[in-house]
Every structure is written in C-alpha cells, then in structure tokens.
Amino acid sequence: MAGSGKKWLLGCGLGCGIPLLLIIVLSIGGSVVMMKPFNRAVDTQKELTAAFGERADFVPPVDSLAPDRLASFIGVRKVLVPLCENFTEIGEKFRRMEELEEGGDEPSKAEVFGALGDVMSAAFGIAGNIGRFTQDRNEALLGEGMGLGEYIWIYTLVYNSWLGYEPNLDFESGKGGRYERSEQEIIRQLMRNHVDALNEAGRDDEAAAWLAELEHLERSEGSGVPWADSEVPVATAAALEPYRAELDALYCGATSAFEFSRIRKHGLSITAN
C-alpha cells in the first residue's frame, strides 16, 4: 500500500529514483505561494540561458577545473547546503513509511495514518523545495558567473567520476541509479566539446583519451557516468585533489536527482527536467 501510494503521489519521478519528471498540480488556495519560487526559478533560468547558452552549449576548456572555476562551483554548493537538510528530512519520511510496510508486525491504524500523513506532507514539501532549490542554484550560478552547463560538467566529474557517487539516487532508499537519457546526452555533448577544445589546443593525446571514453559511454548501457569503469585522467585527479575534503563535504545525495534540472511551467502545472 505504501509503495504504490508513494509512487502515486510522486508520479513516476522521485519514487523511481532515476527519471526526474515531477508534475506538480497546484491547488487554487496554495498556488500563489507555491508558484513564487518556481516563477523566480524560471526568470533566473532565462537569465542563465541568455548569458551562457543552453546546458549542452558549454565548451569545457583545457583548464575547465582551474582553481577559480572550482572556487565558483564550491560557492554554489555552499548556497545549497541548507536545502539538502530539507530534502534529507523528506526522504526519511518516505523511508519510514516503507519500513512500516515491510516490518514484521502489523502496524496499527494510527501508525499507518500517521505515516501516510507524513508522506503526503512530504510530497507537498517536495514541490516548494524543488522550486527553492532551482531558484537558489540559479541565483548562485549567476552570482558566480557560471552557466548550468559548466555546473553539470564540474558536478559530474567531481561527484560521479572522481568521488564515485552514483547519480540520481533513489529518493526513498538512497540507492544509486543512472542518468536519464536526456542527461546522458548533455554530458556526452559536453565531452565532445571538451575533445574539440583539447584538439584545438594541440593536446591530441588528452583529446584521444576523452574521445575513447566518450565512445565507450555511447556503447555502454551503464549509468552514463564518464570514467565509471576506469580511473579519471591524471590531470583531472590532480586538479581536484587539493579540494577533496571540501567538495566531499558539500555533496548531497538527497538532491542528486534534480541537480541539473530546469523548471517548465504549463498553466498551474510545473515540470522539472
């Protein structure tokens, strides 16, 4: 009961962990309040696109992990820390519901309705928190002079490729998943752009290594994470190592399913993808 109810509340998105397609139908009474962060997220999203282009337009230069770019990335991550706590608490409510369902003892009606109430409140909490997360992320990116494409590039290399965190963690169980097809396409295009930049700089050996990894991802049916099956390039690891402790401390598994998302409005419905 709890599992099916949870997935009904979340559509096929966060309950499945991997795809992020969250449709939120707002009630008339709460729509004005709940729409504010989404409206601001859409506005800042337009500013980001105007300044930096679409996500896949970013061309990672040969020094894409230079200290100043990592400092900007860390600045964005610090802004998002408080929201990580909110999503972690929401995830715990879903896990408690699942534990109640799978427990050996038959739960009382009070326990069931109490847990169900927590899940319903958590589901509505997700809506506002995703809006605030996207708004805060976009504003932080604008403040740091960083586009969403560059953020995706650094995030993927830091947290998935180098530190080994799995993408799109299941919101309920915390287990790892894989990038959505659309996300994989963005990551691969960023890799193609990086190969071009390396070739233009005359760094043919590095370009060949990235191209080989790109071709491996295109053949693979895995998670879509670059270098998931091998060590990251020496230059990548060397650039990141001085920041290991700080970057690791700023990771948030509870938000991993919508780190790259954009907000789209359709009347009183909101799509995050």
VOBA-673571 format. One record per residue (C-alpha): residue number from 1; x, y, z; chain. Coordinates in steps of 0.25 Angstrom, whole numbers, plus 5000, padded with zeros to 4 digits. Each point is the difference from the previous one (the first is absolute). Example, Ala and Ser with C-alpha at 12.3 -4.5 7.8 and 13.67 -1.06 7.14 Angstrom:
BEGIN
+-----+------+------+------+--------+
: num :   c1 :   c2 :   c3 : cadena :
+-----+------+------+------+--------+
:   1 : 5049 : 4982 : 5031 :      A :
:   2 : 5006 : 5014 : 4998 :      A :
+-----+------+------+------+--------+
//
This chain:
BEGIN
+-----+------+------+------+--------+
: num :   c1 :   c2 :   c3 : cadena :
+-----+------+------+------+--------+
:   1 : 5000 : 5000 : 5000 :      A :
:   2 : 5011 : 5010 : 5004 :      A :
:   3 : 5008 : 4997 : 4988 :      A :
:   4 : 4989 : 5002 : 4990 :      A :
:   5 : 4995 : 5012 : 5007 :      A :
:   6 : 5013 : 5006 : 5000 :      A :
:   7 : 5002 : 4999 : 4986 :      A :
:   8 : 4986 : 5005 : 4997 :      A :
:   9 : 5004 : 5013 : 5008 :      A :
:  10 : 5013 : 5002 : 4992 :      A :
:  11 : 4996 : 4996 : 4986 :      A :
:  12 : 5011 : 4991 : 4994 :      A :
:  13 : 5011 : 5009 : 5005 :      A :
:  14 : 5006 : 5000 : 5013 :      A :
:  15 : 4994 : 4987 : 5005 :      A :
:  16 : 5008 : 4993 : 4988 :      A :
:  17 : 5012 : 5008 : 5004 :      A :
:  18 : 5006 : 5000 : 4986 :      A :
:  19 : 4991 : 5009 : 4991 :      A :
:  20 : 4996 : 5014 : 5005 :      A :
:  21 : 4987 : 5004 : 4994 :      A :
:  22 : 4992 : 5006 : 5011 :      A :
:  23 : 4987 : 5006 : 4997 :      A :
:  24 : 4994 : 5008 : 5011 :      A :
:  25 : 4986 : 5004 : 4999 :      A :
:  26 : 4998 : 5012 : 5009 :      A :
:  27 : 4987 : 5002 : 5008 :      A :
:  28 : 4993 : 5014 : 4998 :      A :
:  29 : 5002 : 5004 : 5014 :      A :
:  30 : 5015 : 4997 : 5001 :      A :
:  31 : 5003 : 5003 : 4986 :      A :
:  32 : 5005 : 5014 : 5002 :      A :
:  33 : 5009 : 4997 : 5011 :      A :
:  34 : 5006 : 4987 : 4994 :      A :
:  35 : 5002 : 5007 : 4986 :      A :
:  36 : 5009 : 5011 : 5005 :      A :
:  37 : 5013 : 4991 : 5000 :      A :
:  38 : 4996 : 4994 : 4987 :      A :
:  39 : 4998 : 5013 : 4994 :      A :
:  40 : 5013 : 5005 : 5005 :      A :
:  41 : 5007 : 4988 : 4995 :      A :
:  42 : 4994 : 5002 : 4986 :      A :
:  43 : 5005 : 5014 : 5000 :      A :
:  44 : 5014 : 4997 : 5004 :      A :
:  45 : 5000 : 4988 : 4991 :      A :
:  46 : 4998 : 5010 : 4988 :      A :
:  47 : 5011 : 5009 : 5005 :      A :
:  48 : 5009 : 4988 : 5001 :      A :
:  49 : 4997 : 4996 : 4986 :      A :
:  50 : 5001 : 5014 : 4994 :      A :
:  51 : 5014 : 5001 : 5007 :      A :
:  52 : 5006 : 4986 : 4998 :      A :
:  53 : 4991 : 4993 : 4990 :      A :
:  54 : 4993 : 4986 : 5001 :      A :
:  55 : 5006 : 4989 : 5009 :      A :
:  56 : 5007 : 4993 : 4989 :      A :
:  57 : 5006 : 5012 : 4994 :      A :
:  58 : 5011 : 5002 : 5010 :      A :
:  59 : 5014 : 4997 : 4995 :      A :
:  60 : 5009 : 4995 : 5011 :      A :
:  61 : 5013 : 5006 : 4997 :      A :
:  62 : 5013 : 4992 : 5003 :      A :
:  63 : 5001 : 5007 : 5014 :      A :
:  64 : 4985 : 4998 : 5003 :      A :
:  65 : 5004 : 4995 : 5014 :      A :
:  66 : 5008 : 5012 : 5003 :      A :
:  67 : 5001 : 5005 : 5014 :      A :
:  68 : 4991 : 5012 : 4997 :      A :
:  69 : 4989 : 4992 : 4994 :      A :
:  70 : 5000 : 4990 : 5011 :      A :
:  71 : 4999 : 5011 : 5010 :      A :
:  72 : 4988 : 5005 : 4993 :      A :
:  73 : 4994 : 4986 : 5000 :      A :
:  74 : 5003 : 4999 : 5015 :      A :
:  75 : 4993 : 5013 : 5002 :      A :
:  76 : 4987 : 4995 : 4993 :      A :
:  77 : 5001 : 4987 : 5008 :      A :
:  78 : 5000 : 5008 : 5013 :      A :
:  79 : 4988 : 5007 : 4997 :      A :
:  80 : 4992 : 4987 : 4998 :      A :
:  81 : 5004 : 4994 : 5014 :      A :
:  82 : 4988 : 5004 : 5007 :      A :
:  83 : 4991 : 4994 : 4990 :      A :
:  84 : 5007 : 4987 : 5001 :      A :
:  85 : 4995 : 4999 : 5014 :      A :
:  86 : 4986 : 5002 : 4996 :      A :
:  87 : 5000 : 4989 : 4989 :      A :
:  88 : 5007 : 4990 : 5009 :      A :
:  89 : 4989 : 5002 : 5010 :      A :
:  90 : 4990 : 4998 : 4989 :      A :
:  91 : 5007 : 4987 : 4996 :      A :
:  92 : 5000 : 4995 : 5014 :      A :
:  93 : 4984 : 5001 : 5000 :      A :
:  94 : 4999 : 4991 : 4988 :      A :
:  95 : 5010 : 4990 : 5006 :      A :
:  96 : 4992 : 4999 : 5013 :      A :
:  97 : 4988 : 4997 : 4992 :      A :
:  98 : 5007 : 4989 : 4993 :      A :
:  99 : 5005 : 4995 : 5012 :      A :
: 100 : 4986 : 4999 : 5006 :      A :
: 101 : 4995 : 4993 : 4988 :      A :
: 102 : 5011 : 4990 : 5000 :      A :
: 103 : 5001 : 4998 : 5015 :      A :
: 104 : 4997 : 4986 : 5006 :      A :
: 105 : 4989 : 5005 : 5009 :      A :
: 106 : 4986 : 5005 : 4995 :      A :
: 107 : 5000 : 5015 : 5003 :      A :
: 108 : 4988 : 5007 : 5007 :      A :
: 109 : 4991 : 5009 : 4992 :      A :
: 110 : 5006 : 5012 : 5008 :      A :
: 111 : 5014 : 4996 : 4995 :      A :
: 112 : 4995 : 4998 : 4986 :      A :
: 113 : 4992 : 5014 : 4999 :      A :
: 114 : 5012 : 5007 : 5007 :      A :
: 115 : 5010 : 4995 : 4990 :      A :
: 116 : 4991 : 5003 : 4989 :      A :
: 117 : 4998 : 5014 : 5005 :      A :
: 118 : 5015 : 5002 : 5000 :      A :
: 119 : 5001 : 4994 : 4986 :      A :
: 120 : 4989 : 5010 : 4995 :      A :
: 121 : 5006 : 5012 : 5007 :      A :
: 122 : 5014 : 4996 : 4994 :      A :
: 123 : 4994 : 4999 : 4986 :      A :
: 124 : 4995 : 5014 : 5001 :      A :
: 125 : 5013 : 5004 : 5007 :      A :
: 126 : 5008 : 4995 : 4988 :      A :
: 127 : 4993 : 5010 : 4990 :      A :
: 128 : 5004 : 5012 : 5008 :      A :
: 129 : 5014 : 4995 : 5003 :      A :
: 130 : 5003 : 4997 : 4985 :      A :
: 131 : 4995 : 5014 : 4996 :      A :
: 132 : 5009 : 5006 : 5011 :      A :
: 133 : 5012 : 4991 : 4997 :      A :
: 134 : 4999 : 5003 : 4985 :      A :
: 135 : 4999 : 5015 : 5003 :      A :
: 136 : 5011 : 5000 : 5010 :      A :
: 137 : 5009 : 4992 : 4991 :      A :
: 138 : 4997 : 5009 : 4988 :      A :
: 139 : 5003 : 5013 : 5008 :      A :
: 140 : 5013 : 4994 : 5006 :      A :
: 141 : 5004 : 4997 : 4986 :      A :
: 142 : 4997 : 5014 : 4995 :      A :
: 143 : 5008 : 5005 : 5012 :      A :
: 144 : 5012 : 4992 : 4997 :      A :
: 145 : 5000 : 5002 : 4985 :      A :
: 146 : 4997 : 4986 : 4997 :      A :
: 147 : 4990 : 4993 : 4990 :      A :
: 148 : 4992 : 4988 : 5003 :      A :
: 149 : 5008 : 4992 : 4989 :      A :
: 150 : 5013 : 5003 : 5007 :      A :
: 151 : 4994 : 4996 : 5014 :      A :
: 152 : 4996 : 4987 : 4994 :      A :
: 153 : 5014 : 4998 : 4994 :      A :
: 154 : 5007 : 5002 : 5014 :      A :
: 155 : 4989 : 4993 : 5008 :      A :
: 156 : 5001 : 4987 : 4991 :      A :
: 157 : 5015 : 5000 : 5001 :      A :
: 158 : 5001 : 5003 : 5014 :      A :
: 159 : 4989 : 4992 : 5007 :      A :
: 160 : 4997 : 4988 : 4990 :      A :
: 161 : 5013 : 4998 : 4992 :      A :
: 162 : 5010 : 5004 : 5011 :      A :
: 163 : 4994 : 4998 : 5014 :      A :
: 164 : 4991 : 4988 : 4994 :      A :
: 165 : 4986 : 5004 : 5005 :      A :
: 166 : 4990 : 4994 : 4992 :      A :
: 167 : 4990 : 5009 : 4992 :      A :
: 168 : 4985 : 5002 : 5002 :      A :
: 169 : 4999 : 4993 : 5014 :      A :
: 170 : 4987 : 4994 : 5003 :      A :
: 171 : 4993 : 5010 : 5009 :      A :
: 172 : 4994 : 4989 : 5009 :      A :
: 173 : 5012 : 4990 : 5001 :      A :
: 174 : 5012 : 5009 : 4997 :      A :
: 175 : 5005 : 4989 : 4990 :      A :
: 176 : 5007 : 5005 : 4988 :      A :
: 177 : 4994 : 5000 : 4986 :      A :
: 178 : 5004 : 5005 : 4986 :      A :
: 179 : 4999 : 5013 : 4993 :      A :
: 180 : 4988 : 5002 : 4991 :      A :
: 181 : 5001 : 4999 : 4985 :      A :
: 182 : 4999 : 5015 : 4999 :      A :
: 183 : 5010 : 5003 : 5011 :      A :
: 184 : 5010 : 4990 : 4993 :      A :
: 185 : 4998 : 5007 : 4987 :      A :
: 186 : 5004 : 5013 : 5007 :      A :
: 187 : 5012 : 4994 : 5007 :      A :
: 188 : 5005 : 4994 : 4987 :      A :
: 189 : 4999 : 5013 : 4992 :      A :
: 190 : 5008 : 5007 : 5011 :      A :
: 191 : 5011 : 4989 : 4998 :      A :
: 192 : 4999 : 5002 : 4985 :      A :
: 193 : 5002 : 5015 : 5002 :      A :
: 194 : 5012 : 4997 : 5009 :      A :
: 195 : 5006 : 4991 : 4990 :      A :
: 196 : 4999 : 5011 : 4990 :      A :
: 197 : 5007 : 5010 : 5009 :      A :
: 198 : 5011 : 4990 : 5003 :      A :
: 199 : 5002 : 4998 : 4985 :      A :
: 200 : 5001 : 5015 : 4998 :      A :
: 201 : 5010 : 5002 : 5010 :      A :
: 202 : 5009 : 4989 : 4994 :      A :
: 203 : 4998 : 4990 : 5012 :      A :
: 204 : 4997 : 4989 : 4991 :      A :
: 205 : 5003 : 4989 : 5010 :      A :
: 206 : 4990 : 5005 : 5010 :      A :
: 207 : 4990 : 5002 : 4989 :      A :
: 208 : 5002 : 4986 : 4996 :      A :
: 209 : 4998 : 4995 : 5014 :      A :
: 210 : 4987 : 5008 : 5002 :      A :
: 211 : 4995 : 4995 : 4986 :      A :
: 212 : 5002 : 4986 : 5004 :      A :
: 213 : 4992 : 5002 : 5013 :      A :
: 214 : 4989 : 5006 : 4992 :      A :
: 215 : 4999 : 4989 : 4990 :      A :
: 216 : 5000 : 4990 : 5012 :      A :
: 217 : 4988 : 5007 : 5006 :      A :
: 218 : 4993 : 5000 : 4987 :      A :
: 219 : 5001 : 4985 : 4999 :      A :
: 220 : 4997 : 4998 : 5015 :      A :
: 221 : 4987 : 4998 : 5006 :      A :
: 222 : 5005 : 5004 : 5014 :      A :
: 223 : 4998 : 5012 : 5009 :      A :
: 224 : 5005 : 5010 : 4990 :      A :
: 225 : 5011 : 5005 : 5009 :      A :
: 226 : 5013 : 5003 : 4993 :      A :
: 227 : 5012 : 4992 : 5005 :      A :
: 228 : 4991 : 4991 : 5008 :      A :
: 229 : 5007 : 4987 : 4996 :      A :
: 230 : 5014 : 5006 : 5000 :      A :
: 231 : 5008 : 5011 : 5007 :      A :
: 232 : 4998 : 5014 : 4997 :      A :
: 233 : 5011 : 5007 : 4992 :      A :
: 234 : 5013 : 5004 : 5008 :      A :
: 235 : 4998 : 5014 : 4997 :      A :
: 236 : 4985 : 5000 : 5005 :      A :
: 237 : 5004 : 4993 : 5013 :      A :
: 238 : 5012 : 5009 : 5003 :      A :
: 239 : 4991 : 5013 : 4998 :      A :
: 240 : 4989 : 4995 : 5010 :      A :
: 241 : 5009 : 4993 : 5011 :      A :
: 242 : 5003 : 5013 : 5007 :      A :
: 243 : 4985 : 5002 : 5002 :      A :
: 244 : 4996 : 4986 : 5004 :      A :
: 245 : 4995 : 5002 : 5014 :      A :
: 246 : 4993 : 5013 : 4997 :      A :
: 247 : 4993 : 4994 : 4987 :      A :
: 248 : 4996 : 4987 : 5007 :      A :
: 249 : 4994 : 5008 : 5012 :      A :
: 250 : 4991 : 5007 : 4990 :      A :
: 251 : 4994 : 4988 : 4994 :      A :
: 252 : 4985 : 4998 : 5002 :      A :
: 253 : 4995 : 4986 : 4995 :      A :
: 254 : 4985 : 5005 : 5003 :      A :
: 255 : 5001 : 5010 : 4989 :      A :
: 256 : 5008 : 4992 : 4990 :      A :
: 257 : 4987 : 4997 : 4992 :      A :
: 258 : 4998 : 5015 : 4996 :      A :
: 259 : 5013 : 5007 : 5000 :      A :
: 260 : 5000 : 5002 : 4985 :      A :
: 261 : 4985 : 5003 : 4999 :      A :
: 262 : 4993 : 5012 : 4994 :      A :
: 263 : 4986 : 5004 : 5003 :      A :
: 264 : 4989 : 5001 : 4989 :      A :
: 265 : 4986 : 5006 : 5003 :      A :
: 266 : 4987 : 4995 : 4994 :      A :
: 267 : 4989 : 5008 : 5006 :      A :
: 268 : 4999 : 4995 : 5014 :      A :
: 269 : 5009 : 4988 : 4998 :      A :
: 270 : 5015 : 5000 : 5001 :      A :
: 271 : 5010 : 4991 : 4994 :      A :
: 272 : 5014 : 4998 : 5005 :      A :
: 273 : 5009 : 4993 : 4990 :      A :
+-----+------+------+------+--------+
//
